[in-house]
Amino acid sequence: MRNDRGRLIAALISRLRDFQLAEEALQEAAISALSHWGRAGLPASPQGWLLKVALRKAIDRLRGGARESRKAAELAHLVGEEADAGEPEMIPDQRLRLIFTCCHPALDPKSRVALTLRTLGGLATGEIARAFLDAEPTMGQRLSRAKAKISAAGIPFKVPDPEDLPDRLNSVLTVVYLIFNAGYTVGPSLDRDLCVEAIFLARMLALLQPGEAEVEGCLALLLITHARRDARLRNDETVALTDQDRTLWDKAMLAEGLGLLDTAMARRAPGPFQIKAAIAACQSQSPPDWPQIVALYAGLTRHEPTPVVRLNHAVALAEAGNPPAALAIFSALEAELADYQPYHAARAEYLSRSGQTTAALDAYDRAIALAASESDKAFLIRRRNRIPS
Amino acid sequence: MQYMLLIYTDASREPAYGTKEFDAMMGGYFALNEKLKADGVLKSGEGLKGVETATSVRQREGKIETMDGPFAETKEYLGGYYVIDVPDLDAALKYAAQVPAVSHGTVEVRALQNYNPMDN
């Protein structure tokens, strides 16, 4: 169903070049289908029927507005044959072009995420707003502004030229990863699990843009991480990776992720998503291969020299047996990550291991105050209470 | 679709007249001008004299006020522009990335308002 709606909206946008009009026309066609199909039975190709009716509804809407009359005439000519012809058996899949448009770097990053969830995931504005803790009208305005910019600024509906493809693909994969992370942080309490949405999008990309190592790397990363989902919480408390009950991991999903990572790396076109997937794979080993993880984070830092990547590099260094090097990096990151919970949690852990009890307790207090979920808070409180006072 | 590439630069970060870097920058502009013409996309383009020569005018309560200086005091000022006619934003961004000022300033890309009723 999600595939069908995505394909329909992509087909409509590719013909109408108007996101809002495409959504409204599809909505109207779906309402017509309810009454028509109830009377006349299901058409031979429900998708083809919906596309045809939605195109007619769009032309009607354009004819209604005087300013757009010329556009309506052009469109009627353009889609006329299609709207009057028989119902197509298969709608050509235009979703790849659609996701490149939604994730265009000329749009604000948060709008890219929202627009992708709206058009390709079919989420309602309210669902997206709740996932990002925004008021529904605010999210509605964000979506309208993004759709208006696409048409006013001439953001194209196409797969980018080969020389732009690596950067633009990275922009798309970053959106998919942000959606996954939002689902990971909020947990599966939402009406729509954003982790599942992200995996759906990554699978779609792997299907429509085959042979791309970074797409496979991204899907591998999501699958390896998601395979551990059932082990992440115990009695509503977050469980550290090394303490997880591995029998709860989804072995089929983990194996699929590891297999995809092998396929990706065999293409010899390295990139940040493959490195992140490789890190996730190393963390899945028992015990985790920390020296290898240190080397991978060093590589990732060259692609993404962000404070969060440097923090993770420091944690890996500490786990690999070099806590003084880790604490030195922590000090250097203090200003940039002052409001980042995992920074204070990691610092607390290594301060406590090196016997700096008072500083460790302070760092735990800061982490607990910043915790995003109750389960993270419970985990941090228990860690704090283990420190002998 | 027509786009204006607005070239904002910070005079203190721009190569100084007479240096090799200045010549390289000017060479970059000449090369871009030729490319835009050869590709058939150039509508117009000009460089502006320095911001110290700017005069601003506005009407308040029916009275024209004339002031020395630019519209807003910022670090980067509008130093020139191109108007190009290309199929879409991706094409405009590609030309924008070739403006020499991207290395020390910022190029803002804006679609031109289309007042031709025949295009609506």
HADDOCK unambig.tbl for C-alpha pairs under 7 A between the chains (distance, minus, plus):
assign (segid A and resid 68 and name CA) (segid B and resid 120 and name CA) 6.16 0.50 0.50
assign (segid A and resid 70 and name CA) (segid B and resid 120 and name CA) 6.16 0.50 0.50
assign (segid A and resid 71 and name CA) (segid B and resid 120 and name CA) 6.10 0.50 0.50
assign (segid A and resid 153 and name CA) (segid B and resid 89 and name CA) 6.47 0.50 0.50
assign (segid A and resid 153 and name CA) (segid B and resid 111 and name CA) 5.50 0.50 0.50
assign (segid A and resid 154 and name CA) (segid B and resid 88 and name CA) 5.09 0.50 0.50
assign (segid A and resid 154 and name CA) (segid B and resid 89 and name CA) 5.18 0.50 0.50
assign (segid A and resid 155 and name CA) (segid B and resid 88 and name CA) 6.21 0.50 0.50
assign (segid A and resid 155 and name CA) (segid B and resid 89 and name CA) 5.13 0.50 0.50
assign (segid A and resid 155 and name CA) (segid B and resid 90 and name CA) 6.88 0.50 0.50
assign (segid A and resid 156 and name CA) (segid B and resid 88 and name CA) 5.85 0.50 0.50
assign (segid A and resid 156 and name CA) (segid B and resid 89 and name CA) 6.66 0.50 0.50
assign (segid A and resid 156 and name CA) (segid B and resid 90 and name CA) 6.96 0.50 0.50
